[in-house]
Amino acid sequence: MNRVRVAAVAVTGAAVVGLAAPAASARVEPDPMAAGQRVNVSDGRRCATDRGATAASTLFGSVVLEPAATRGMAADTTVARSATPGHYRVTIDCGGSGGERFTETVTVRDGRAEGVNASQAAGGLVLLALAAGAAHLLRRTANPRT
């Protein structure tokens, strides 16, 4: 495999991972979640830290977001134990009147929240393909045909 093909595989892999990642917006992790589970809510760096922000949902009420080192404004909260399986909206209000407002839809599952989402699966497949390509390239380099 020549260097151009290796570069093409790397660029394609990076593009797939980038497209699979969600756009910057409200983030609630983990998603999916279970009733009574501790979650982290963040604004995806969309709110100005000097104006503050709040997150609200029927899952946990209203929570004040505080500046966080890597996620913009964030807070930890607990999903209500009475939450039933389904899809719920989480709304982030950036501080003050006229501030930006955006929502994220999250999923509550019955029992423990396990498994991977589509972004994680796509990223794993890309990494697996890149590893296979690198192994093939290393093998060809170690045993060149004459």
Buried (B, 14 or more C-beta within 10 A) or exposed (E): BEEEEBEEBEEEBEEBBEEBEEEEBBBBEBBBBBBEBEBBBBBBBBBBBEEBBBBBBEBBEEBEBEEBEEBBBBBEBBBBEEBEEEEBEBBBBBBEEEBBEBEBEBBBBEEEBEEEBEEEEBBEBBEEBBEEBBEEBEEEEEEEEE
